[in-house]
């Protein structure tokens, strides 16, 4: 779709804001898209791994780091919130240390850190227990989250969406 087509579709949706998310959106120059969306009065949020330069003036940035490509320091500094996708209990410390190494203050108060179980682990008691303990012991550093779009199966609602990969899940059950 062209930038103009995306902006037109966003305008007709009556949504108050748009979230630009992955794959990894920052491999593209998002300036034209963000400018077009702002011109029609929509707020623009970005969800990124932070591994590539951010190109565009966003109203809100969620940084969700990935093990394969650590986030850029500049991106850590401008993030409004962080989202860690937790597959193992050790991931909480791993991702937090990754951000500390990039300059995140050890007592991050202005940008919350959300801990979401990776969907194939959403019923894993070890992962859920680690998240619960981190939130309970985190001195308001961590918050528990959930990938609600997976519960609602929104990836199935848009015919343009890529077929979801089960990642250890069960396609027949929708995850």
C-alpha positions in Angstrom: 0.0 0.0 0.0 1.1 3.5 -0.6 1.5 6.1 2.2 -1.6 7.8 0.8 -3.7 4.6 0.9 -2.6 3.8 4.4 -3.5 7.4 5.6 -6.9 7.2 3.9 -7.7 3.9 5.5 -6.6 5.1 8.9 -8.7 8.2 8.5 -11.8 6.2 7.7 -11.3 3.9 10.6 -12.2 6.5 13.2 -9.3 5.3 15.4 -7.8 7.9 17.8 -4.3 6.8 17.0 -2.3 4.4 14.9 0.3 1.9 16.1 3.1 1.1 13.6 4.6 -2.3 14.5 6.4 -5.3 13.0 8.0 -7.3 11.7 10.5 -4.5 12.3 9.1 -1.1 11.1 12.2 0.9 11.6 14.0 -0.7 8.7 11.9 1.8 6.7 11.9 5.6 6.6 8.7 6.3 8.4 8.8 10.1 8.1 6.3 10.3 5.2 3.8 8.0 6.9 4.0 9.6 10.3 3.7 13.1 8.7 0.6 12.0 6.7 -1.1 10.5 9.8 -0.3 13.6 11.8 -1.8 15.8 9.1 -5.2 14.1 9.5 -5.0 14.5 13.3 -4.0 11.0 14.3 -1.5 10.2 17.0 1.2 7.8 15.9 2.7 5.2 18.2 5.7 2.9 17.3 6.5 -0.5 18.6 10.1 -1.5 17.7 12.9 -3.7 18.7 15.1 -0.6 18.8 17.8 -2.3 16.8 17.6 0.2 13.9 17.5 4.1 13.8 14.0 5.5 14.4 13.0 7.6 11.4 9.9 9.6 12.2 8.5 11.9 14.9 6.3 9.6 17.0 3.9 10.5 19.8 4.8 7.3 21.8 7.5 4.7 21.4 7.4 1.2 22.8 10.8 -0.6 22.7 10.6 -4.4 22.8 14.3 -5.6 22.6 15.2 -8.8 20.8 18.2 -11.1 21.6 19.4 -11.1 18.0 20.0 -7.4 17.8 20.3 -5.2 20.9 18.6 -1.8 20.8 20.6 1.3 19.9 21.4 3.6 22.8 19.6 6.5 21.2 16.4 4.4 21.0 16.6 3.4 24.6 16.8 7.0 25.6 13.7 8.1 23.7 11.4 5.1 24.6 8.2 5.9 26.5 7.9 2.3 27.7 9.6 -1.1 27.3 8.1 -4.5 26.6 10.0 -7.7 27.3 8.7 -10.9 25.7 9.5 -13.6 28.3 10.2 -17.1 27.1 12.3 -18.2 30.1 12.6 -16.8 33.7 16.2 -15.8 32.8 14.9 -13.5 30.1 13.8 -10.9 32.6 17.3 -10.3 33.9 18.8 -10.7 30.4 16.7 -8.0 28.8 16.9 -5.7 31.9 20.7 -5.9 31.8 20.7 -5.3 28.1 18.9 -2.0 28.7 21.1 -1.1 31.6 24.2 -1.6 29.4 22.6 0.9 27.0 22.2 3.6 29.6 18.8 2.9 31.1 18.8 4.3 34.6 18.7 1.4 37.2 15.6 2.9 38.8 13.6 3.6 35.7 10.5 5.5 36.8 9.5 7.4 33.8 9.2 4.5 31.3 7.5 1.4 32.6 8.9 -2.1 31.8 6.2 -4.5 30.8 6.8 -8.3 31.1 4.7 -10.3 28.7 4.9 -14.1 28.5 5.7 -15.2 25.0 2.5 -16.7 23.6 3.8 -20.3 23.4 4.7 -19.9 27.1 1.5 -18.1 28.3 0.6 -21.1 30.5 4.1 -22.0 31.6 4.0 -21.8 35.4 7.8 -21.1 35.6 7.5 -18.1 33.3 4.3 -16.8 34.9 5.8 -17.2 38.4 9.0 -15.4 37.3 7.0 -12.5 36.0 4.8 -12.4 39.2 7.9 -12.4 41.4 9.7 -9.7 39.3 6.6 -7.5 39.5 6.3 -8.1 43.3 10.0 -7.5 44.0 10.7 -4.9 41.4 10.1 -1.8 43.4 7.6 -0.5 40.8 10.2 -1.2 38.0 8.2 -4.0 36.3 4.6 -4.4 35.3 2.9 -7.6 34.2 1.4 -7.5 30.7 -0.3 -9.8 28.2 -0.4 -10.0 24.4 -4.2 -9.4 24.3 -4.3 -9.3 20.5 -3.5 -13.0 20.6 -6.4 -13.7 22.9 -8.7 -11.9 20.5 -7.1 -13.4 17.4 -6.9 -10.1 15.7 -4.3 -11.4 13.2 -7.2 -13.4 11.7 -9.4 -10.4 11.2 -7.4 -8.6 8.5 -7.2 -10.5 5.2 -3.8 -8.7 4.6 -2.2 -10.1 7.8 0.4 -12.8 7.4 -0.7 -16.2 8.6 0.4 -16.4 12.2 3.3 -18.8 13.0 2.4 -21.0 15.9 5.8 -20.8 17.7 5.1 -23.9 19.6 1.4 -23.2 19.7 -1.6 -24.9 18.2 -3.0 -23.5 15.0 -6.3 -25.3 15.5 -6.8 -23.4 18.7 -5.7 -20.1 17.2 -2.3 -19.5 18.7 
